[in-house]
Amino acid sequence: MTTKTVSRDQFPKDFKWGVATSSFQIEGAHDSDGKGPSIWDTFCATEGKIADASNGHVACEHYTRWPEDVDLIARLGVNAYRFSMSWPRVQPDGQGAWNEAGFAFYDQLITALEERGIERHLTLNHWDLPQSLQDQGGWANRDVCGHFTRYATEVARRFGHRVHSICTHNEPWVIAILGYEQGIFAPGIQSRSQAMQAVHHLLLSHGMALQAMRGLGLATPMGIVLNLSPIYPASDDPKDVAKAKLDDGLILRLYMDALYKGVYPQDVIDHLGSDAPQLQAGDLATMAQSNDFLGVNYYTRNFSSSGNPWDVTSTGNAVTDMGWEVYPQGLTELLCRLHTDYHPQGLWVTENGAAFKDQMVNGEVNDPQRLAYIRDHIAATHDAIQQGVPVGAYFAWSLMDNFEWASGYAKRFGLVHVDFETQKRTFKNSALWYQKFLAGK
Ligand code: FCB
């Protein structure tokens, strides 16, 4: 367990310090000004899918409260903000006309960030696919690749010169596996073959979009964000060891080998058998465009067991409100491994944070566990840098409490507390700590 305390001046001068959000989780205004429905609107409307039966209709009302939210970002003292664009807000059906009112929203947000000197890091797909594309099969239908490329190119044409990076997809594993195989996230499908086809189309459309956006002559850094963690066998039992290797293949190597080596790992393809993705000639080369950065979202480590599921409390480490073990050194390990095995050009921590039960007492939210989580993962990032890994950014998840997908509003990840009755924003103590850290105090 890393217990060292680091300060901002121990990081490279040009290090990006940020907070992250995503469109569906904060914007609300689900049908305002011509926005079309996304798969998450549909999923939320399906009984039993969201723990508290909530939806994204209002969320943090960021669509109208964005000036206040930009103020919060500026007050924190970060130099970078990672956010996503809602595809159905700017192209309601995902393949037809552009919605100028939707683009105007992002234009004013970007302008406000520019005025504050805060870098803009834009994600094109943080899960809210236009529903009308899902009606045609969504990410499991190869046609989506062309639609996504058109959307990406239009966004890059309009905003590419005003943002500091463009990420195509946030966490393809989550989209494909939780959405199309386990069915616990939108669109709620349970089919391994559809999930694997979705993986393939996400990676393929990433490559196609990069080629097309670069064709505009933009120098803007472009890349992708993956959810990754180290995976350990639950015991020395060879069955657990084999399971851990396979799980690492399904979660990390499938994506990293495709993106950085232009191959799908053979052991994973063999394991998938008839569910393995269907490829066309040239797909693998298209997927392996050079990325200017790889974004890593890290929350916890994983254990693989061939028998009973791993007991998360067995290590004695703290466990978050999501039931995730707090394990900062897993981040150091992961960053070192990615650097050694794949040598990505830029390596950024694009999400890291924790849900804990917060209480507002006399206008104050004391959240020592979240504060320690963020502090220790920043130290873990520093450990990786000291071991020679050129990490370039750390974005805390999240700016503020928001709609946590299938968990609804019950799980709070924010540095800033949101009272969902009044929409009042309050800095939690973790936010005050981050603010001090960023000020070099
Ligand atoms: C990640 C998502 C993000 C948020 C965190 C807790 O998987 O990218 O939107 O929900 O988990």
Residues whose N, C-alpha, C, O or C-beta is under 5 A from the ligand:
A	BS01	FCB	S22
